[in-house]
Amino acid sequence: MLVTLNDVLPRAKAEKYAVGLFNTVDLEMAKGVIAAAEELRAPIIIGTAEVLTPFASLEDLSSFLIPLAKKATVPVVLHFDHGLNLDMVKKAIRLGFTSVMYDCSTDDYYSNMGRVRCLTQYAHERGVTVEAELGHVGANDGSAENHGPGDHSIYTDPAQAKEYAEATGVDALAVAIGTAHGAYKSKPKLDFDRLETIASMVKCPLVLHGGSGLSDDDFKQSVAKGISKVNIFTDINAAFAKTAAAMYKPGMGQTDLMPAVKQAVKEATMEKIKLFGAAGRY
């Protein structure tokens, strides 16, 4: 069933579990993610990010993700993540995405708040939920979101987070507590005290970006202290590639590899669903 963030995140926040967003760039990845959610009876968020659109356009993805989501027996949110270009965010809404993230996190505080407030009004009028980011989740080397060397997290200020969430009316807020996009070269140090403070002050569900590569304990603590949505891409992307590479033998074609790579994505997704505490919620 195709739903919005507001159909899955408030319950996650109340019951202290998190719903995973698993970005996908092709049909086999999407099938693997949804199969994982259905087997575990868990809500799921699926979609793409602006930086991934060179690999699969919004038009192409929406053409098969929307039917897959509608056919699913668990709630599926179709989310456009890290939209930097306003026209592209609005295109996602027109194409049928039920949720969008408008990322103005590198703007100054008031510009970020003003731009997101306008987009939130536009999206809400069309029944679409909105996520925004306050503070800036940085990028590791090789990440799709890497903006260059020295791109480090700017931590979210709790008082600003409260004011920002109330002023913009967003349905979910991504906060910066020390994570970064992409594969980690060294163990990140997360500011759980900051997260707990933000969660006590902000009413809307909170989101953790840069989740791939964190330890199981990092995830468990993040969810326990207020995270209701976790973004994952690197883990399932790597599972897909590693399986294809390991399976390939001369003479094989794409169709020989498809069942195995779909299963690898499914298993990687199931691992995260269980870790986030979302299994068995539907």
Disulfide bonds with the S-S distance in Angstrom:
none
